[in-house]
Amino acid sequence: MSYGTNVRDAYRQIGIYAARLLKGAKVEDLPVMQSTKFELVINLPTARALGLEVPPTLLARADEVIE
């Protein structure tokens, strides 16, 4: 199971920073940005190999379930 930032969203934020820098913004003037999108990924084969049972309610909340 993994819960973390959405990588695609992080790359988008990097692109926004790069565009601002290329337009002449100073580094010290750029705000600190935090991720706003997070995702939950559950790997069922690994959970089964470890003898874990994942509750259906958790599976329903997951953004991605690896089968």
mmCIF file as Biopython writes it, N, C-alpha, C and O atoms, coordinates in Angstrom:
data_model
#
loop_
_atom_site.group_PDB
_atom_site.id
_atom_site.type_symbol
_atom_site.label_atom_id
_atom_site.label_alt_id
_atom_site.label_comp_id
_atom_site.label_asym_id
_atom_site.label_entity_id
_atom_site.label_seq_id
_atom_site.pdbx_PDB_ins_code
_atom_site.Cartn_x
_atom_site.Cartn_y
_atom_site.Cartn_z
_atom_site.occupancy
_atom_site.B_iso_or_equiv
_atom_site.auth_seq_id
_atom_site.auth_asym_id
_atom_site.pdbx_PDB_model_num
ATOM 1   N N  . MET A ? 1  ? 0.854   -1.156  0.000   1.0 0.0 1  A 1 
ATOM 2   C CA . MET A ? 1  ? 0.000   0.000   0.000   1.0 0.0 1  A 1 
ATOM 3   C C  . MET A ? 1  ? 0.903   1.222   0.000   1.0 0.0 1  A 1 
ATOM 4   O O  . MET A ? 1  ? 1.930   1.260   0.678   1.0 0.0 1  A 1 
ATOM 5   N N  . SER A ? 2  ? 0.500   2.215   -0.771  1.0 0.0 2  A 1 
ATOM 6   C CA . SER A ? 2  ? 1.259   3.456   -0.871  1.0 0.0 2  A 1 
ATOM 7   C C  . SER A ? 2  ? 0.297   4.630   -0.867  1.0 0.0 2  A 1 
ATOM 8   O O  . SER A ? 2  ? -0.719  4.619   -1.563  1.0 0.0 2  A 1 
ATOM 9   N N  . TYR A ? 3  ? 0.625   5.634   -0.081  1.0 0.0 3  A 1 
ATOM 10  C CA . TYR A ? 3  ? -0.158  6.862   -0.058  1.0 0.0 3  A 1 
ATOM 11  C C  . TYR A ? 3  ? 0.822   8.008   -0.213  1.0 0.0 3  A 1 
ATOM 12  O O  . TYR A ? 3  ? 1.704   8.198   0.624   1.0 0.0 3  A 1 
ATOM 13  N N  . GLY A ? 4  ? 0.669   8.761   -1.274  1.0 0.0 4  A 1 
ATOM 14  C CA . GLY A ? 4  ? 1.610   9.849   -1.505  1.0 0.0 4  A 1 
ATOM 15  C C  . GLY A ? 4  ? 1.107   10.804  -2.563  1.0 0.0 4  A 1 
ATOM 16  O O  . GLY A ? 4  ? -0.028  10.715  -3.030  1.0 0.0 4  A 1 
ATOM 17  N N  . THR A ? 5  ? 1.977   11.713  -2.922  1.0 0.0 5  A 1 
ATOM 18  C CA . THR A ? 5  ? 1.593   12.736  -3.891  1.0 0.0 5  A 1 
ATOM 19  C C  . THR A ? 5  ? 1.419   12.133  -5.271  1.0 0.0 5  A 1 
ATOM 20  O O  . THR A ? 5  ? 2.035   11.124  -5.615  1.0 0.0 5  A 1 
ATOM 21  N N  . ASN A ? 6  ? 0.588   12.758  -6.029  1.0 0.0 6  A 1 
ATOM 22  C CA . ASN A ? 6  ? 0.362   12.369  -7.413  1.0 0.0 6  A 1 
ATOM 23  C C  . ASN A ? 6  ? 1.550   12.885  -8.225  1.0 0.0 6  A 1 
ATOM 24  O O  . ASN A ? 6  ? 1.778   14.093  -8.289  1.0 0.0 6  A 1 
ATOM 25  N N  . VAL A ? 7  ? 2.308   11.979  -8.845  1.0 0.0 7  A 1 
ATOM 26  C CA . VAL A ? 7  ? 3.522   12.345  -9.563  1.0 0.0 7  A 1 
ATOM 27  C C  . VAL A ? 7  ? 3.213   13.267  -10.732 1.0 0.0 7  A 1 
ATOM 28  O O  . VAL A ? 7  ? 3.958   14.214  -10.985 1.0 0.0 7  A 1 
ATOM 29  N N  . ARG A ? 8  ? 2.145   13.009  -11.436 1.0 0.0 8  A 1 
ATOM 30  C CA . ARG A ? 8  ? 1.765   13.841  -12.582 1.0 0.0 8  A 1 
ATOM 31  C C  . ARG A ? 8  ? 1.512   15.287  -12.130 1.0 0.0 8  A 1 
ATOM 32  O O  . ARG A ? 8  ? 1.907   16.229  -12.816 1.0 0.0 8  A 1 
ATOM 33  N N  . ASP A ? 9  ? 0.870   15.455  -11.004 1.0 0.0 9  A 1 
ATOM 34  C CA . ASP A ? 9  ? 0.611   16.791  -10.474 1.0 0.0 9  A 1 
ATOM 35  C C  . ASP A ? 9  ? 1.906   17.477  -10.054 1.0 0.0 9  A 1 
ATOM 36  O O  . ASP A ? 9  ? 2.053   18.685  -10.241 1.0 0.0 9  A 1 
ATOM 37  N N  . ALA A ? 10 ? 2.843   16.722  -9.489  1.0 0.0 10 A 1 
ATOM 38  C CA . ALA A ? 10 ? 4.134   17.293  -9.088  1.0 0.0 10 A 1 
ATOM 39  C C  . ALA A ? 10 ? 4.898   17.809  -10.302 1.0 0.0 10 A 1 
ATOM 40  O O  . ALA A ? 10 ? 5.498   18.882  -10.245 1.0 0.0 10 A 1 
ATOM 41  N N  . TYR A ? 11 ? 4.882   17.053  -11.400 1.0 0.0 11 A 1 
ATOM 42  C CA . TYR A ? 11 ? 5.550   17.504  -12.624 1.0 0.0 11 A 1 
ATOM 43  C C  . TYR A ? 11 ? 4.880   18.761  -13.177 1.0 0.0 11 A 1 
ATOM 44  O O  . TYR A ? 11 ? 5.560   19.640  -13.709 1.0 0.0 11 A 1 
ATOM 45  N N  . ARG A ? 12 ? 3.572   18.854  -13.058 1.0 0.0 12 A 1 
ATOM 46  C CA . ARG A ? 12 ? 2.860   20.042  -13.514 1.0 0.0 12 A 1 
ATOM 47  C C  . ARG A ? 12 ? 3.314   21.259  -12.713 1.0 0.0 12 A 1 
ATOM 48  O O  . ARG A ? 12 ? 3.529   22.332  -13.275 1.0 0.0 12 A 1 
ATOM 49  N N  . GLN A ? 13 ? 3.460   21.091  -11.403 1.0 0.0 13 A 1 
ATOM 50  C CA . GLN A ? 13 ? 3.912   22.192  -10.559 1.0 0.0 13 A 1 
ATOM 51  C C  . GLN A ? 13 ? 5.345   22.608  -10.908 1.0 0.0 13 A 1 
ATOM 52  O O  . GLN A ? 13 ? 5.672   23.794  -10.866 1.0 0.0 13 A 1 
ATOM 53  N N  . ILE A ? 14 ? 6.190   21.650  -11.247 1.0 0.0 14 A 1 
ATOM 54  C CA . ILE A ? 14 ? 7.559   21.969  -11.665 1.0 0.0 14 A 1 
ATOM 55  C C  . ILE A ? 14 ? 7.532   22.796  -12.946 1.0 0.0 14 A 1 
ATOM 56  O O  . ILE A ? 14 ? 8.314   23.733  -13.104 1.0 0.0 14 A 1 
ATOM 57  N N  . GLY A ? 15 ? 6.629   22.444  -13.857 1.0 0.0 15 A 1 
ATOM 58  C CA . GLY A ? 15 ? 6.492   23.207  -15.101 1.0 0.0 15 A 1 
ATOM 59  C C  . GLY A ? 15 ? 6.058   24.643  -14.847 1.0 0.0 15 A 1 
ATOM 60  O O  . GLY A ? 15 ? 6.522   25.564  -15.519 1.0 0.0 15 A 1 
ATOM 61  N N  . ILE A ? 16 ? 5.175   24.835  -13.885 1.0 0.0 16 A 1 
ATOM 62  C CA . ILE A ? 16 ? 4.723   26.185  -13.531 1.0 0.0 16 A 1 
ATOM 63  C C  . ILE A ? 16 ? 5.891   26.999  -12.979 1.0 0.0 16 A 1 
ATOM 64  O O  . ILE A ? 16 ? 6.064   28.164  -13.336 1.0 0.0 16 A 1 
ATOM 65  N N  . TYR A ? 17 ? 6.691   26.384  -12.108 1.0 0.0 17 A 1 
ATOM 66  C CA . TYR A ? 17 ? 7.863   27.066  -11.562 1.0 0.0 17 A 1 
ATOM 67  C C  . TYR A ? 17 ? 8.834   27.441  -12.679 1.0 0.0 17 A 1 
ATOM 68  O O  . TYR A ? 17 ? 9.331   28.566  -12.721 1.0 0.0 17 A 1 
ATOM 69  N N  . ALA A ? 18 ? 9.104   26.496  -13.585 1.0 0.0 18 A 1 
ATOM 70  C CA . ALA A ? 18 ? 10.046  26.751  -14.673 1.0 0.0 18 A 1 
ATOM 71  C C  . ALA A ? 18 ? 9.555   27.895  -15.550 1.0 0.0 18 A 1 
ATOM 72  O O  . ALA A ? 18 ? 10.345  28.750  -15.952 1.0 0.0 18 A 1 
ATOM 73  N N  . ALA A ? 19 ? 8.265   27.920  -15.850 1.0 0.0 19 A 1 
ATOM 74  C CA . ALA A ? 19 ? 7.713   28.996  -16.673 1.0 0.0 19 A 1 
ATOM 75  C C  . ALA A ? 19 ? 7.875   30.348  -15.999 1.0 0.0 19 A 1 
ATOM 76  O O  . ALA A ? 19 ? 8.217   31.330  -16.657 1.0 0.0 19 A 1 
ATOM 77  N N  . ARG A ? 20 ? 7.636   30.410  -14.707 1.0 0.0 20 A 1 
ATOM 78  C CA . ARG A ? 20 ? 7.802   31.674  -13.978 1.0 0.0 20 A 1 
ATOM 79  C C  . ARG A ? 20 ? 9.254   32.138  -13.993 1.0 0.0 20 A 1 
ATOM 80  O O  . ARG A ? 20 ? 9.530   33.326  -14.152 1.0 0.0 20 A 1 
ATOM 81  N N  . LEU A ? 21 ? 10.183  31.191  -13.825 1.0 0.0 21 A 1 
ATOM 82  C CA . LEU A ? 21 ? 11.599  31.544  -13.852 1.0 0.0 21 A 1 
ATOM 83  C C  . LEU A ? 21 ? 12.020  32.039  -15.232 1.0 0.0 21 A 1 
ATOM 84  O O  . LEU A ? 21 ? 12.778  33.003  -15.339 1.0 0.0 21 A 1 
ATOM 85  N N  . LEU A ? 22 ? 11.535  31.387  -16.286 1.0 0.0 22 A 1 
ATOM 86  C CA . LEU A ? 22 ? 11.879  31.798  -17.639 1.0 0.0 22 A 1 
ATOM 87  C C  . LEU A ? 22 ? 11.276  33.154  -18.001 1.0 0.0 22 A 1 
ATOM 88  O O  . LEU A ? 22 ? 11.787  33.848  -18.880 1.0 0.0 22 A 1 
ATOM 89  N N  . LYS A ? 23 ? 10.202  33.526  -17.332 1.0 0.0 23 A 1 
ATOM 90  C CA . LYS A ? 23 ? 9.593   34.834  -17.567 1.0 0.0 23 A 1 
ATOM 91  C C  . LYS A ? 23 ? 10.260  35.928  -16.747 1.0 0.0 23 A 1 
ATOM 92  O O  . LYS A ? 23 ? 9.858   37.089  -16.820 1.0 0.0 23 A 1 
ATOM 93  N N  . GLY A ? 24 ? 11.284  35.567  -15.961 1.0 0.0 24 A 1 
ATOM 94  C CA . GLY A ? 24 ? 12.057  36.557  -15.240 1.0 0.0 24 A 1 
ATOM 95  C C  . GLY A ? 24 ? 11.782  36.687  -13.759 1.0 0.0 24 A 1 
ATOM 96  O O  . GLY A ? 24 ? 12.321  37.591  -13.122 1.0 0.0 24 A 1 
ATOM 97  N N  . ALA A ? 25 ? 10.974  35.829  -13.191 1.0 0.0 25 A 1 
ATOM 98  C CA . ALA A ? 25 ? 10.706  35.910  -11.755 1.0 0.0 25 A 1 
ATOM 99  C C  . ALA A ? 25 ? 11.954  35.519  -10.973 1.0 0.0 25 A 1 
ATOM 100 O O  . ALA A ? 25 ? 12.727  34.665  -11.406 1.0 0.0 25 A 1 
ATOM 101 N N  . LYS A ? 26 ? 12.138  36.141  -9.836  1.0 0.0 26 A 1 
ATOM 102 C CA . LYS A ? 26 ? 13.267  35.808  -8.971  1.0 0.0 26 A 1 
ATOM 103 C C  . LYS A ? 26 ? 12.891  34.608  -8.106  1.0 0.0 26 A 1 
ATOM 104 O O  . LYS A ? 26 ? 11.740  34.455  -7.696  1.0 0.0 26 A 1 
ATOM 105 N N  . VAL A ? 27 ? 13.876  33.767  -7.838  1.0 0.0 27 A 1 
ATOM 106 C CA . VAL A ? 27 ? 13.643  32.556  -7.059  1.0 0.0 27 A 1 
ATOM 107 C C  . VAL A ? 27 ? 13.066  32.893  -5.693  1.0 0.0 27 A 1 
ATOM 108 O O  . VAL A ? 27 ? 12.154  32.213  -5.220  1.0 0.0 27 A 1 
ATOM 109 N N  . GLU A ? 28 ? 13.582  33.926  -5.060  1.0 0.0 28 A 1 
ATOM 110 C CA . GLU A ? 28 ? 13.113  34.274  -3.713  1.0 0.0 28 A 1 
ATOM 111 C C  . GLU A ? 28 ? 11.678  34.807  -3.708  1.0 0.0 28 A 1 
ATOM 112 O O  . GLU A ? 28 ? 11.051  34.870  -2.651  1.0 0.0 28 A 1 
ATOM 113 N N  . ASP A ? 29 ? 11.151  35.190  -4.872  1.0 0.0 29 A 1 
ATOM 114 C CA . ASP A ? 29 ? 9.781   35.696  -4.949  1.0 0.0 29 A 1 
ATOM 115 C C  . ASP A ? 29 ? 8.747   34.590  -5.197  1.0 0.0 29 A 1 
ATOM 116 O O  . ASP A ? 29 ? 7.544   34.824  -5.080  1.0 0.0 29 A 1 
ATOM 117 N N  . LEU A ? 30 ? 9.216   33.400  -5.537  1.0 0.0 30 A 1 
ATOM 118 C CA . LEU A ? 30 ? 8.298   32.296  -5.825  1.0 0.0 30 A 1 
ATOM 119 C C  . LEU A ? 30 ? 7.765   31.698  -4.524  1.0 0.0 30 A 1 
ATOM 120 O O  . LEU A ? 30 ? 8.524   31.513  -3.572  1.0 0.0 30 A 1 
ATOM 121 N N  . PRO A ? 31 ? 6.486   31.399  -4.477  1.0 0.0 31 A 1 
ATOM 122 C CA . PRO A ? 31 ? 5.923   30.811  -3.258  1.0 0.0 31 A 1 
ATOM 123 C C  . PRO A ? 31 ? 6.317   29.343  -3.111  1.0 0.0 31 A 1 
ATOM 124 O O  . PRO A ? 31 ? 6.632   28.666  -4.090  1.0 0.0 31 A 1 
ATOM 125 N N  . VAL A ? 32 ? 6.292   28.876  -1.890  1.0 0.0 32 A 1 
ATOM 126 C CA . VAL A ? 32 ? 6.505   27.453  -1.642  1.0 0.0 32 A 1 
ATOM 127 C C  . VAL A ? 32 ? 5.186   26.754  -1.919  1.0 0.0 32 A 1 
ATOM 128 O O  . VAL A ? 32 ? 4.163   27.073  -1.313  1.0 0.0 32 A 1 
ATOM 129 N N  . MET A ? 33 ? 5.215   25.801  -2.836  1.0 0.0 33 A 1 
ATOM 130 C CA . MET A ? 33 ? 3.981   25.101  -3.213  1.0 0.0 33 A 1 
ATOM 131 C C  . MET A ? 33 ? 3.985   23.709  -2.608  1.0 0.0 33 A 1 
ATOM 132 O O  . MET A ? 33 ? 5.004   23.018  -2.602  1.0 0.0 33 A 1 
ATOM 133 N N  . GLN A ? 34 ? 2.830   23.313  -2.100  1.0 0.0 34 A 1 
ATOM 134 C CA . GLN A ? 34 ? 2.673   21.974  -1.559  1.0 0.0 34 A 1 
ATOM 135 C C  . GLN A ? 34 ? 1.731   21.194  -2.456  1.0 0.0 34 A 1 
ATOM 136 O O  . GLN A ? 34 ? 0.859   21.766  -3.110  1.0 0.0 34 A 1 
ATOM 137 N N  . SER A ? 35 ? 1.913   19.899  -2.480  1.0 0.0 35 A 1 
ATOM 138 C CA . SER A ? 35 ? 1.039   19.054  -3.287  1.0 0.0 35 A 1 
ATOM 139 C C  . SER A ? 35 ? -0.389  19.141  -2.781  1.0 0.0 35 A 1 
ATOM 140 O O  . SER A ? 35 ? -0.638  19.217  -1.577  1.0 0.0 35 A 1 
ATOM 141 N N  . THR A ? 36 ? -1.308  19.128  -3.708  1.0 0.0 36 A 1 
ATOM 142 C CA . THR A ? 36 ? -2.718  19.180  -3.354  1.0 0.0 36 A 1 
ATOM 143 C C  . THR A ? 36 ? -3.440  17.889  -3.724  1.0 0.0 36 A 1 
ATOM 144 O O  . THR A ? 36 ? -4.556  17.641  -3.269  1.0 0.0 36 A 1 
ATOM 145 N N  . LYS A ? 37 ? -2.798  17.070  -4.549  1.0 0.0 37 A 1 
ATOM 146 C CA . LYS A ? 37 ? -3.412  15.806  -4.957  1.0 0.0 37 A 1 
ATOM 147 C C  . LYS A ? 37 ? -2.599  14.647  -4.409  1.0 0.0 37 A 1 
ATOM 148 O O  . LYS A ? 37 ? -1.383  14.581  -4.594  1.0 0.0 37 A 1 
ATOM 149 N N  . PHE A ? 38 ? -3.279  13.742  -3.739  1.0 0.0 38 A 1 
ATOM 150 C CA . PHE A ? 38 ? -2.647  12.550  -3.182  1.0 0.0 38 A 1 
ATOM 151 C C  . PHE A ? 38 ? -3.389  11.329  -3.703  1.0 0.0 38 A 1 
ATOM 152 O O  . PHE A ? 38 ? -4.563  11.409  -4.066  1.0 0.0 38 A 1 
ATOM 153 N N  . GLU A ? 39 ? -2.697  10.208  -3.737  1.0 0.0 39 A 1 
ATOM 154 C CA . GLU A ? 39 ? -3.353  8.988   -4.213  1.0 0.0 39 A 1 
ATOM 155 C C  . GLU A ? 39 ? -2.983  7.797   -3.338  1.0 0.0 39 A 1 
ATOM 156 O O  . GLU A ? 39 ? -1.893  7.722   -2.770  1.0 0.0 39 A 1 
ATOM 157 N N  . LEU A ? 40 ? -3.929  6.876   -3.253  1.0 0.0 40 A 1 
ATOM 158 C CA . LEU A ? 40 ? -3.759  5.643   -2.495  1.0 0.0 40 A 1 
ATOM 159 C C  . LEU A ? 40 ? -3.711  4.489   -3.483  1.0 0.0 40 A 1 
ATOM 160 O O  . LEU A ? 40 ? -4.640  4.296   -4.267  1.0 0.0 40 A 1 
ATOM 161 N N  . VAL A ? 41 ? -2.623  3.721   -3.445  1.0 0.0 41 A 1 
ATOM 162 C CA . VAL A ? 41 ? -2.449  2.576   -4.335  1.0 0.0 41 A 1 
ATOM 163 C C  . VAL A ? 41 ? -2.275  1.332   -3.474  1.0 0.0 41 A 1 
ATOM 164 O O  . VAL A ? 41 ? -1.487  1.326   -2.529  1.0 0.0 41 A 1 
ATOM 165 N N  . ILE A ? 42 ? -3.015  0.281   -3.805  1.0 0.0 42 A 1 
ATOM 166 C CA . ILE A ? 42 ? -2.943  -0.975  -3.049  1.0 0.0 42 A 1 
ATOM 167 C C  . ILE A ? 42 ? -2.506  -2.092  -3.983  1.0 0.0 42 A 1 
ATOM 168 O O  . ILE A ? 42 ? -3.083  -2.276  -5.055  1.0 0.0 42 A 1 
ATOM 169 N N  . ASN A ? 43 ? -1.484  -2.837  -3.572  1.0 0.0 43 A 1 
ATOM 170 C CA . ASN A ? 43 ? -0.972  -3.954  -4.342  1.0 0.0 43 A 1 
ATOM 171 C C  . ASN A ? 43 ? -1.509  -5.239  -3.706  1.0 0.0 43 A 1 
ATOM 172 O O  . ASN A ? 43 ? -0.989  -5.696  -2.689  1.0 0.0 43 A 1 
ATOM 173 N N  . LEU A ? 44 ? -2.552  -5.820  -4.309  1.0 0.0 44 A 1 
ATOM 174 C CA . LEU A ? 44 ? -3.196  -7.006  -3.735  1.0 0.0 44 A 1 
ATOM 175 C C  . LEU A ? 44 ? -2.320  -8.257  -3.733  1.0 0.0 44 A 1 
ATOM 176 O O  . LEU A ? 44 ? -2.329  -8.984  -2.740  1.0 0.0 44 A 1 
ATOM 177 N N  . PRO A ? 45 ? -1.555  -8.549  -4.808  1.0 0.0 45 A 1 
ATOM 178 C CA . PRO A ? 45 ? -0.706  -9.747  -4.751  1.0 0.0 45 A 1 
ATOM 179 C C  . PRO A ? 45 ? 0.314   -9.703  -3.607  1.0 0.0 45 A 1 
ATOM 180 O O  . PRO A ? 45 ? 0.579   -10.723 -2.971  1.0 0.0 45 A 1 
ATOM 181 N N  . THR A ? 46 ? 0.876   -8.542  -3.353  1.0 0.0 46 A 1 
ATOM 182 C CA . THR A ? 46 ? 1.837   -8.415  -2.253  1.0 0.0 46 A 1 
ATOM 183 C C  . THR A ? 46 ? 1.134   -8.569  -0.902  1.0 0.0 46 A 1 
ATOM 184 O O  . THR A ? 46 ? 1.663   -9.199  0.013   1.0 0.0 46 A 1 
ATOM 185 N N  . ALA A ? 47 ? -0.048  -7.994  -0.789  1.0 0.0 47 A 1 
ATOM 186 C CA . ALA A ? 47 ? -0.808  -8.130  0.459   1.0 0.0 47 A 1 
ATOM 187 C C  . ALA A ? 47 ? -1.135  -9.598  0.729   1.0 0.0 47 A 1 
ATOM 188 O O  . ALA A ? 47 ? -1.024  -10.070 1.861   1.0 0.0 47 A 1 
ATOM 189 N N  . ARG A ? 48 ? -1.535  -10.307 -0.313  1.0 0.0 48 A 1 
ATOM 190 C CA . ARG A ? 48 ? -1.838  -11.740 -0.149  1.0 0.0 48 A 1 
ATOM 191 C C  . ARG A ? 48 ? -0.587  -12.525 0.232   1.0 0.0 48 A 1 
ATOM 192 O O  . ARG A ? 48 ? -0.642  -13.417 1.079   1.0 0.0 48 A 1 
ATOM 193 N N  . ALA A ? 49 ? 0.555   -12.188 -0.406  1.0 0.0 49 A 1 
ATOM 194 C CA . ALA A ? 49 ? 1.812   -12.889 -0.101  1.0 0.0 49 A 1 
ATOM 195 C C  . ALA A ? 49 ? 2.230   -12.667 1.349   1.0 0.0 49 A 1 
ATOM 196 O O  . ALA A ? 49 ? 2.856   -13.536 1.956   1.0 0.0 49 A 1 
ATOM 197 N N  . LEU A ? 50 ? 1.890   -11.520 1.898   1.0 0.0 50 A 1 
ATOM 198 C CA . LEU A ? 50 ? 2.209   -11.230 3.297   1.0 0.0 50 A 1 
ATOM 199 C C  . LEU A ? 50 ? 1.141   -11.747 4.257   1.0 0.0 50 A 1 
ATOM 200 O O  . LEU A ? 50 ? 1.283   -11.630 5.475   1.0 0.0 50 A 1 
ATOM 201 N N  . GLY A ? 51 ? 0.075   -12.319 3.705   1.0 0.0 51 A 1 
ATOM 202 C CA . GLY A ? 51 ? -0.993  -12.858 4.537   1.0 0.0 51 A 1 
ATOM 203 C C  . GLY A ? 51 ? -1.924  -11.793 5.079   1.0 0.0 51 A 1 
ATOM 204 O O  . GLY A ? 51 ? -2.562  -11.995 6.112   1.0 0.0 51 A 1 
ATOM 205 N N  . LEU A ? 52 ? -2.009  -10.672 4.404   1.0 0.0 52 A 1 
ATOM 206 C CA . LEU A ? 52 ? -2.872  -9.578  4.850   1.0 0.0 52 A 1 
ATOM 207 C C  . LEU A ? 52 ? -4.191  -9.593  4.083   1.0 0.0 52 A 1 
ATOM 208 O O  . LEU A ? 52 ? -4.233  -9.905  2.893   1.0 0.0 52 A 1 
ATOM 209 N N  . GLU A ? 53 ? -5.237  -9.257  4.775   1.0 0.0 53 A 1 
ATOM 210 C CA . GLU A ? 53 ? -6.541  -9.134  4.136   1.0 0.0 53 A 1 
ATOM 211 C C  . GLU A ? 53 ? -6.912  -7.650  4.117   1.0 0.0 53 A 1 
ATOM 212 O O  . GLU A ? 53 ? -6.983  -7.003  5.161   1.0 0.0 53 A 1 
ATOM 213 N N  . VAL A ? 54 ? -7.145  -7.128  2.923   1.0 0.0 54 A 1 
ATOM 214 C CA . VAL A ? 54 ? -7.479  -5.710  2.778   1.0 0.0 54 A 1 
ATOM 215 C C  . VAL A ? 54 ? -8.998  -5.579  2.826   1.0 0.0 54 A 1 
ATOM 216 O O  . VAL A ? 54 ? -9.695  -6.208  2.029   1.0 0.0 54 A 1 
ATOM 217 N N  . PRO A ? 55 ? -9.519  -4.778  3.741   1.0 0.0 55 A 1 
ATOM 218 C CA . PRO A ? 55 ? -10.973 -4.616  3.847   1.0 0.0 55 A 1 
ATOM 219 C C  . PRO A ? 55 ? -11.568 -4.006  2.573   1.0 0.0 55 A 1 
ATOM 220 O O  . PRO A ? 55 ? -10.946 -3.152  1.942   1.0 0.0 55 A 1 
ATOM 221 N N  . PRO A ? 56 ? -12.763 -4.444  2.199   1.0 0.0 56 A 1 
ATOM 222 C CA . PRO A ? 56 ? -13.412 -3.920  0.994   1.0 0.0 56 A 1 
ATOM 223 C C  . PRO A ? 56 ? -13.620 -2.403  1.033   1.0 0.0 56 A 1 
ATOM 224 O O  . PRO A ? 56 ? -13.582 -1.747  -0.008  1.0 0.0 56 A 1 
ATOM 225 N N  . THR A ? 57 ? -13.838 -1.848  2.216   1.0 0.0 57 A 1 
ATOM 226 C CA . THR A ? 57 ? -14.033 -0.396  2.303   1.0 0.0 57 A 1 
ATOM 227 C C  . THR A ? 57 ? -12.753 0.355   1.928   1.0 0.0 57 A 1 
ATOM 228 O O  . THR A ? 57 ? -12.814 1.430   1.331   1.0 0.0 57 A 1 
ATOM 229 N N  . LEU A ? 58 ? -11.599 -0.211  2.278   1.0 0.0 58 A 1 
ATOM 230 C CA . LEU A ? 58 ? -10.329 0.407   1.901   1.0 0.0 58 A 1 
ATOM 231 C C  . LEU A ? 58 ? -10.086 0.269   0.406   1.0 0.0 58 A 1 
ATOM 232 O O  . LEU A ? 58 ? -9.594  1.197   -0.235  1.0 0.0 58 A 1 
ATOM 233 N N  . LEU A ? 59 ? -10.429 -0.879  -0.146  1.0 0.0 59 A 1 
ATOM 234 C CA . LEU A ? 59 ? -10.301 -1.078  -1.592  1.0 0.0 59 A 1 
ATOM 235 C C  . LEU A ? 59 ? -11.177 -0.095  -2.358  1.0 0.0 59 A 1 
ATOM 236 O O  . LEU A ? 59 ? -10.787 0.395   -3.417  1.0 0.0 59 A 1 
ATOM 237 N N  . ALA A ? 60 ? -12.351 0.188   -1.825  1.0 0.0 60 A 1 
ATOM 238 C CA . ALA A ? 60 ? -13.265 1.125   -2.486  1.0 0.0 60 A 1 
ATOM 239 C C  . ALA A ? 60 ? -12.723 2.552   -2.479  1.0 0.0 60 A 1 
ATOM 240 O O  . ALA A ? 60 ? -13.021 3.332   -3.384  1.0 0.0 60 A 1 
ATOM 241 N N  . ARG A ? 61 ? -11.939 2.896   -1.477  1.0 0.0 61 A 1 
ATOM 242 C CA . ARG A ? 61 ? -11.384 4.261   -1.377  1.0 0.0 61 A 1 
ATOM 243 C C  . ARG A ? 61 ? -10.099 4.436   -2.172  1.0 0.0 61 A 1 
ATOM 244 O O  . ARG A ? 61 ? -9.678  5.566   -2.421  1.0 0.0 61 A 1 
ATOM 245 N N  . ALA A ? 62 ? -9.469  3.335   -2.574  1.0 0.0 62 A 1 
ATOM 246 C CA . ALA A ? 62 ? -8.180  3.414   -3.273  1.0 0.0 62 A 1 
ATOM 247 C C  . ALA A ? 62 ? -8.352  4.042   -4.651  1.0 0.0 62 A 1 
ATOM 248 O O  . ALA A ? 62 ? -9.362  3.839   -5.326  1.0 0.0 62 A 1 
ATOM 249 N N  . ASP A ? 63 ? -7.335  4.812   -5.053  1.0 0.0 63 A 1 
ATOM 250 C CA . ASP A ? 63 ? -7.327  5.406   -6.376  1.0 0.0 63 A 1 
ATOM 251 C C  . ASP A ? 63 ? -6.941  4.364   -7.421  1.0 0.0 63 A 1 
ATOM 252 O O  . ASP A ? 63 ? -7.402  4.414   -8.562  1.0 0.0 63 A 1 
ATOM 253 N N  . GLU A ? 64 ? -6.084  3.412   -7.015  1.0 0.0 64 A 1 
ATOM 254 C CA . GLU A ? 64 ? -5.645  2.358   -7.924  1.0 0.0 64 A 1 
ATOM 255 C C  . GLU A ? 64 ? -5.464  1.086   -7.117  1.0 0.0 64 A 1 
ATOM 256 O O  . GLU A ? 64 ? -4.916  1.115   -6.015  1.0 0.0 64 A 1 
ATOM 257 N N  . VAL A ? 65 ? -5.928  -0.040  -7.671  1.0 0.0 65 A 1 
ATOM 258 C CA . VAL A ? 65 ? -5.744  -1.337  -7.051  1.0 0.0 65 A 1 
ATOM 259 C C  . VAL A ? 65 ? -5.017  -2.221  -8.049  1.0 0.0 65 A 1 
ATOM 260 O O  . VAL A ? 65 ? -5.521  -2.485  -9.141  1.0 0.0 65 A 1 
ATOM 261 N N  . ILE A ? 66 ? -3.830  -2.677  -7.670  1.0 0.0 66 A 1 
ATOM 262 C CA . ILE A ? 66 ? -3.042  -3.564  -8.540  1.0 0.0 66 A 1 
ATOM 263 C C  . ILE A ? 66 ? -3.478  -4.976  -8.230  1.0 0.0 66 A 1 
ATOM 264 O O  . ILE A ? 66 ? -3.405  -5.428  -7.087  1.0 0.0 66 A 1 
ATOM 265 N N  . GLU A ? 67 ? -3.935  -5.676  -9.267  1.0 0.0 67 A 1 
ATOM 266 C CA . GLU A ? 67 ? -4.460  -7.032  -9.071  1.0 0.0 67 A 1 
ATOM 267 C C  . GLU A ? 67 ? -3.485  -8.084  -9.524  1.0 0.0 67 A 1 
ATOM 268 O O  . GLU A ? 67 ? -3.774  -9.276  -9.427  1.0 0.0 67 A 1 
#
